[in-house]
Amino acid sequence: MTEEAGQGSLITAVTAFATELHDLLVAVLPGAPSPFEVVVAEGDDPHIIVRQTPVEGVPLTVDGEPVLRLTARFRCSWDSAKKYLAVRESTLGIRAETSDEPLFRYDYLADCDGKIPAAHLNVHSHRDEVVFAMMVAGLRHRGRSRSAQVRDGKVPRLATLHFPLGGHRFRPSLEDLLEMVVREFGLDTEPTWEDALRKGRARWRDKQLRAAVRDDPASAADILRTLGYGIRDPKTPISPRLDRIEAL
């Protein structure tokens, strides 16, 4: 590990990342959420863990009463170039206040074996557990329409939950869906299936990357300069497309 990318500077970078996470919670959630904990893991694979406090999860309230808990854990190290902070593994979970088991969980594994998606959603709960959590929602956002449905004798449906999956540019592709059902359900396939999916996914991500660059060309130019490319700025600056970059 180079001096620029030493353990001390890694701790500094991770601490700044943990502060960003805490600032986000403070700006979103009432009750002054606690700072994230930063833990150094020693050994042959030095890395640093960032995790929420308290350990049982950050309380998420409705009308001041805890209903859900947020858990978040990140394993951080340098990237392959020993230059940029990289999240090698992350887990973001939501559980009911009365349960230790998450309702659902977003996982990311940078070093996965390719048999499962590097980034994926796991649903741990039964339908009834999620529906119960939906029914105790407040009168804000989609909770308002659900409360009206409950008053009309209609039970909220799990199918009405909308899980975000990457926005306009980073959403899953058809190739991702096909590979998931092949691997998880043991579907019949042609001998060429893996190669076809890899090449199709590469084509899809190439198109999306090009679209993402058009959304924010200045950021793309900055990264290309650090890689040694010669970049000439346009005569008229191009503003980023915030409608795409900031969208859910």
N, C-alpha and C positions, 0 to 999 in steps of 0.2 A: 504494500500500500504506500503510495507516494506521500510526501510530507503535506502537500495541499489537500490530499484526501485522507488524512490521518484520522485516528479515533476521536481526537479532540474536536476537530472541525466537523466530524460527523455528528457528534453530540450537539454542537451549536446549530447545525442545520435541522436536526430532528427536534430540538427544543423550539426552534422557530415554527416548525410545522405543528407541533403540539399547541403552541400559542395561537396559531391561526384557527385550529379546531375549536379551542376554547372560546375565542372571540366570536366564532360563528354561533356557538350555543348561547352565549350571552346575548347576542343580537336577536336570537330567535325565541328563546325560552325564558319565561319568568322565573324568579326565585334564585338568581345568581348561581348558575351551575358551577360545580367545582372544576378546577383546572385538570387537564389530562396528566396522567402520570407517565414519566419517562424512565425506563428501566434498561440498563446496559446489560446485555447478555454476553458473557465471556466465552472463550473456547476457540475451536478451530475455525468457526464461522462467526466472526464477531458481527453482531447486529444489535439494534436497539428497539425495544418494544414501547409503543405508545398505546395507552389504554385509558378508558374512561374511569372516573371516580364519581361516586362510590363503586365498589366492586360489584354490587348487585345491579348496577345500571342507573343511568340518569333518569329521574322521574319525569314522566310526561303527564300533564294534568288536564282535566276537563273541569271547568268551574272550580279550580283550586284543589281538586281531589286527584291523587295519582291514579291513573288508569292503566298506563303502559310504562315500560322501561326500555330505554335505549342502551344497547351495549355496543362498544366499538373497540377494536383492537387492530393495530398495524405493526407489522414487522418491517423495519427499515434498515437499509444498508446503502452503500454506494452502488451506482449502476456499473455496467460492465467496463465503462471507460474510467471508472474511479473519479468521476467529475461531478455527477449530479445525484442528488438524493433520490432513491428509488424505494417505492413500497413493494416489498417482495411478497407480502401476504397481508390480507385484510379480511376482517369479519365485521359486518354491521348487522346487528340483530334487533328485533322488536319483540318483546314478550309482554304478556299480561302481568299486571301488578301482582296477581295472586298465584303466579306460576313461575317455576325456574326454567321451564322449557320455552324456547322462542316460538312465536307464532310463525315467523319467517326470518330468513337470514340471507344477506348478500355476502358471498365469499369471492375472494380473488386469490389465486395461487400462481405466482410468476413461474414457479418451477414445477408445474403440473406435468404429468406424463403424457398428455395429449388424449387420454382416454375420457377425460371429463373436460368441460369448458374451463378455460383459465378464469373467467369471470362467470358466475352462475348464481341463480336464485334457488334456495332450498326452502320449501314450505314444510314446516315441522308439525303444524297443528292440524287438528281435525276441523271440518267445516264448522261445527257448532261453536268451537272456541273462537274462531275468527268472527263469526256472526254475532256472538255475544259482545265482543269488543266493539263491533260496529254499532250495536244497539245502544251502548252506553255513551256514544259520541255526543258532543254538545250540539248547539244550534248554529254552529258556524260552518261555513264551506259546505261540503256534501252532507254533513251531519244534519243540516236543516231539512233537506229533502227526505233523508232516511227517517227522521223523527216524524215527519208527516205521513210517511208510509206506515210506520208502526202504529200511529193513531188510527189509520184506516184498516188495521188488522193485517198488514202485509209484513212479512219477515224479510229483512234485508238479505240479499243474495251475495254469496262469495264472488260470483262472476262480475259484480259491479265494482270490485276493487281494481284500481289501475296502478300497476307496478311500473315505474319508469325503467327504461332499458336503453339508455344511451342517447336519447334525443335525436335530432335530425340527422346527424352525421355518423354517429357511432352505434346505431341500433343494430340488433342481430340480423343476419342475412338468412335467406332460404337455406343456404349451405349449412349454417349453424343449426337450424331446426332439423334438417334432414340427418345430420350426423348425430344429434342428440337422440332422435328416435331409433336410429339404427343401433347405436351402442346401448341404449337403455332398454330397448324392447327386443333386441336380437332379430331384427328384420332381415329378410332375404335381400341379398344385394348382388350386383354384378361384380366380377373380379376387379374391375377398374374403379370401384366406388370411392376409395380413399383418394386416389390421384385426382379424380374428377372434382371431388369436393374441395380439395386443397387448391386446385387451380381456379375453381369458381370463386372461392373465398378470396383469393389473391386479386382476382379481377374486381370483385365488389369493393374490397378495401382500397384498391388503387383509385377507383372512381370516388369513393367517399373521402379519401385523403386529399385528392385534388379539389373536391368541393370544400373541404375544411380549410384548405389553404386560401381559396378565394374568399372564404368568410373572414379570414384574419391574415392577410398577406404580410403585414409588418412582423408579426410573431414568427411566421415561417421564414422570413428573410433573416431575422435575428439568429435563428438556429442554423440556417445555412451558412451564415458568416462564421459562426463558431466552428463549423466543419471545414472551413477553408474555401468555400465557394465565393466567387466574386459577384456581389450583388449591387446593382445600380438602382437607386431609388427613382420612382416615377416623378415626372415633373409636377403632377398633381397627386398629393397624398390620397391613398384609398382608405376610407374609414372602415373599421370592422363592422360586420353585419351582426349587431347585437341581438337582433330578432332571432338569429340562429344560434349564436354562441351562448346566450343566456336562457334559451328556452328549455323547459323540462323535457 
